[in-house]
Amino acid sequence: MKRRLTRLTTLAALCAALAGCGIRTTSVPVDAGAAPSRVPCELSEQEPAAEGASGVPLQVYLVCGAQLVPVDRAVRIPEEKLSDRVRVAQTLLDELKKEPSDEEKQAGFTTDVRETLAVSGGRKGDPRDALRLSSEPEDLPTHALAQIVCTYADSAAAGPDRSVVLGGPSEDPVRGYQCTAALKARPESVLPTLGEVRPSR
């Protein structure tokens, strides 16, 4: 009987202790800090870059929320040079390699394009619209390759059908890529959708 009473007493004490650990209501306001902010992936509207000597506004694709989102950049490339595919491609690549601005960082934008990457025109035997990167496209981070494809697809660096023909420094044939809505939503799924591209005869 004593053991039973002892057990009951211990159990009651334990229940009281556990009840004291509960969260009680209070009329005193508690400051728990600011609520977690959502990543907007949006930038405040900026004045467009002046044309002429100051260059023209171009658009690049950065990574935000695991997706590709277009961002306007004011670049110093004369308007008459916009027809130079390699010049445009290198200018856009330089923009992709830049560390995002403070405003872009706050909005959640990042870039996966390496600082050492360069681009040049196609070599002999390549299609007219081909571009050659200093690294093999398949060796690049998937998000970086997707950034390049979608950035080039919306510029003079693309072919007439808005496809992007890319190769690397090796003798491997160039391959065609397309910037689709699916690729923007899932940049890790980037593939040479058009396969190998041969020069037209």
Salt bridges, closest charged atoms under 4 A:
ASP94 OD1 - LYS97 NZ 3.50
GLU95 OE1 - ARG73 NH1 3.03
GLU95 OE2 - LYS98 NZ 2.88
GLU99 OE2 - LYS105 NZ 2.32
GLU104 OE1 - ARG73 NH2 3.07
ASP126 OD2 - ARG132 NE 2.95
GLU188 OE2 - ARG186 NE 3.18
GLU196 OE2 - ARG175 NH2 3.75
GLU196 OE1 - ARG198 NH2 2.86
